Amino acid sequence: MDKQVKILVVDDEERIRRLLKMYLEREEYVIDEAETGDIALKKALENEYDLILLDLMLPGKDGVEVCKEIREKKATPIIMLTAKGEEANRVQGFEAGTDDYIVKPFSPREVVLRVKALLRRAANATYVQADTTAKDVLVFPHLTIDNDAHRVTADGKEVSLTPKEYELLLFLAKSPDKVFDREQLLKEVWHYEFFGDLRTVDTHIKRLREKLNKVSPTAARMIVTVWGVGYKFEVVSE
């Protein structure tokens, strides 16, 4: 029997939680709820969720604070829910480590589609075939990206990345030595239209390097800053 997908829905408005729960349960997802940032953080750290829908404006800790604290411990995929006109806050959300955002008022069907898309992108070992012949694997000295398994290992140790961090690393690694500016990375990695602060890219690069550096400083050096331009992936052997 397939493992049921468990989602935490965080919003201080009961009607929104009820609406999202109704639509998501139709997809046979298991839904848990939280109405404040503090409750959301406690639940997110104590339980294993496949995805979190997180409202930006919450009593107590706001969505950005909650996201930052979750990211210190876990790589759970997070979709931020934001009200119109809060673009600066959405930028903060991306910088805190959210993987996607949806603007209120939203269509519940759009939420379901975004949830499905992010779950597909997220690491899911259940989709790895028993055949050990890798079909989509990038192998470098000190770093391996197994795109079939959505798994990154550096010097033989697994690196826990958020879906967005993973996509960013994979995109750069597929074109070694090619320099991409921040606008290109926003367009290619974030996929849909996003007019935001380019620091979003810088923050994700920084977090990616930090995670790689914990297990392999050599692998971390493969993410290279090209001053005044952007970033590139450079193969380092030692």
C-alpha positions in Angstrom: 0.0 0.0 0.0 1.3 3.4 -0.9 2.2 5.7 1.9 -0.4 8.5 2.3 0.8 12.0 1.8 0.5 14.1 4.9 0.1 17.9 4.6 0.1 20.6 7.3 -2.3 23.5 6.5 -1.4 26.6 8.5 -3.8 29.6 8.5 -5.4 31.7 11.2 -8.7 31.8 9.3 -10.8 28.6 10.0 -12.8 29.0 6.7 -9.6 28.9 4.7 -8.3 25.9 6.5 -11.6 24.1 6.0 -11.7 25.0 2.3 -8.1 23.7 1.7 -8.7 20.6 3.8 -11.8 19.7 1.8 -10.1 20.0 -1.6 -6.9 18.3 -0.5 -8.7 15.4 1.2 -10.4 14.8 -2.2 -7.0 13.9 -3.4 -6.7 11.4 -0.5 -4.1 13.5 1.3 -4.0 13.4 5.1 -4.5 16.9 6.5 -3.3 18.3 9.8 -4.0 21.9 10.8 -2.5 24.8 12.7 -3.9 28.3 13.4 -0.8 30.1 14.8 2.9 30.2 13.9 3.9 28.7 17.2 1.6 25.7 16.9 2.7 25.3 13.2 6.4 25.3 14.2 5.9 22.8 17.0 3.9 20.4 14.7 6.3 20.8 11.8 9.3 19.9 14.0 7.6 17.0 15.9 6.0 15.3 12.9 7.0 14.3 9.4 5.0 16.1 6.7 5.3 15.7 3.0 4.4 19.4 2.5 3.4 22.4 4.4 0.9 25.1 3.2 2.0 28.2 5.3 0.1 31.5 5.6 2.4 34.5 5.7 0.4 36.6 8.2 -0.1 34.6 11.4 -0.6 35.5 15.1 2.7 35.1 17.1 5.5 34.0 14.8 4.7 35.0 11.2 5.1 32.6 8.2 8.6 33.9 7.4 9.9 33.2 10.9 8.3 29.8 11.0 9.8 28.9 7.6 13.3 30.0 8.7 13.1 27.9 11.9 11.8 24.9 10.0 14.7 25.2 7.5 17.2 25.1 10.3 16.1 21.5 11.0 14.2 20.2 8.0 13.9 20.3 4.2 10.1 19.8 4.1 8.6 21.4 1.0 6.8 24.6 1.9 4.2 26.7 -0.1 3.6 30.2 1.3 0.1 31.7 1.1 0.3 35.5 0.8 -2.2 38.3 0.4 -2.1 40.6 -2.7 0.3 43.5 -2.4 2.7 41.7 -0.1 5.5 41.3 -2.7 8.2 42.4 -0.3 7.0 39.7 2.1 7.0 37.1 -0.6 10.6 37.9 -1.3 11.3 37.4 2.4 9.5 34.1 2.1 11.7 32.9 -0.7 14.8 34.1 1.2 13.6 32.2 4.2 13.5 29.0 2.2 9.9 28.6 0.9 9.6 26.6 -2.4 6.6 28.3 -3.9 3.9 30.9 -3.1 0.3 31.4 -3.9 -1.4 34.8 -3.8 -4.8 35.2 -2.0 -7.5 35.1 -3.0 -6.7 31.8 -4.7 -8.5 29.1 -6.5 -8.5 25.9 -4.5 -7.9 24.0 -7.7 -4.8 26.0 -8.3 -3.6 25.1 -4.8 -4.1 21.4 -5.5 -2.2 21.7 -8.8 0.7 23.5 -7.1 0.8 21.0 -4.3 0.9 18.1 -6.8 3.7 19.8 -8.7 5.8 20.4 -5.6 5.3 16.9 -4.3 6.5 15.6 -7.7 9.6 17.7 -7.5 10.3 16.8 -3.9 12.6 14.0 -3.1 10.7 10.7 -3.1 12.6 7.5 -2.9 9.5 5.4 -3.6 9.9 6.3 -7.2 13.4 4.9 -7.5 13.4 1.7 -9.6 15.0 -1.5 -8.3 17.3 -1.5 -11.3 20.6 0.1 -10.1 21.6 1.2 -13.6 21.2 4.9 -13.1 19.3 6.6 -16.0 19.7 10.2 -14.9 22.8 10.7 -12.7 25.4 13.5 -12.7 28.7 12.2 -11.3 31.5 14.6 -10.4 34.5 14.2 -8.1 33.1 14.6 -4.6 29.5 15.2 -5.8 26.8 13.0 -7.2 23.3 14.1 -8.2 20.9 11.2 -8.7 17.9 12.9 -10.5 15.9 9.6 -10.6 16.0 9.5 -6.8 16.2 13.3 -6.2 19.2 12.6 -4.1 22.5 14.5 -3.7 25.6 13.0 -2.1 28.9 14.7 -1.4 31.9 12.6 -0.5 29.5 9.7 0.0 27.2 11.5 2.5 23.7 12.5 1.7 22.9 16.2 1.6 19.4 17.2 2.6 18.1 19.9 0.3 14.8 21.6 -0.2 13.2 21.1 -3.6 14.3 24.6 -4.7 17.8 24.1 -3.5 18.0 20.8 -5.4 16.6 22.3 -8.6 19.1 25.2 -8.4 22.1 22.8 -7.9 20.9 20.5 -10.7 20.3 23.4 -13.1 23.9 24.7 -12.6 25.5 21.3 -12.6 23.9 20.4 -16.0 25.9 23.2 -17.6 29.4 23.2 -16.0 31.4 26.4 -16.5 28.4 28.3 -18.0 27.7 31.5 -16.1 24.1 32.4 -15.4 23.0 35.8 -14.1 20.4 36.1 -11.3 17.6 37.0 -13.7 18.2 33.8 -15.7 18.3 31.7 -12.6 15.0 33.2 -11.3 13.4 32.4 -14.7 14.8 28.9 -15.1 14.7 27.6 -11.6 11.6 29.4 -10.2 9.8 28.6 -13.5 6.9 31.0 -13.4 6.8 34.8 -13.5 8.4 36.3 -10.5 9.3 39.9 -10.1 11.3 40.0 -7.0 14.5 40.8 -5.2 17.5 39.1 -6.9 18.8 38.5 -3.3 16.4 35.5 -3.4 19.0 33.7 -5.6 21.9 34.8 -3.5 20.2 33.5 -0.4 19.6 30.1 -1.9 23.1 29.9 -3.2 24.4 30.7 0.3 22.2 28.0 1.9 23.2 25.5 -0.8 26.9 26.1 -0.2 26.5 25.9 3.6 24.7 22.5 3.3 27.4 21.1 1.0 30.2 22.5 3.1 29.0 20.6 6.1 29.8 17.3 4.4 32.3 18.3 1.7 34.1 21.7 1.5 35.4 20.6 -1.9 31.8 20.1 -3.2 30.8 23.5 -1.8 33.6 25.2 -3.8 31.9 23.9 -7.1 29.3 26.7 -6.7 31.3 29.6 -7.9 30.4 33.3 -7.7 31.3 35.3 -10.9 31.5 38.8 -9.5 29.4 41.3 -11.3 27.6 38.6 -13.3 26.1 35.7 -11.4 27.0 32.1 -10.7 28.4 28.9 -12.3 29.1 25.3 -11.5 32.8 24.5 -11.8 34.2 21.0 -11.4 36.8 20.8 -8.7 38.8 17.6 -8.3 40.6 18.4 -5.0 
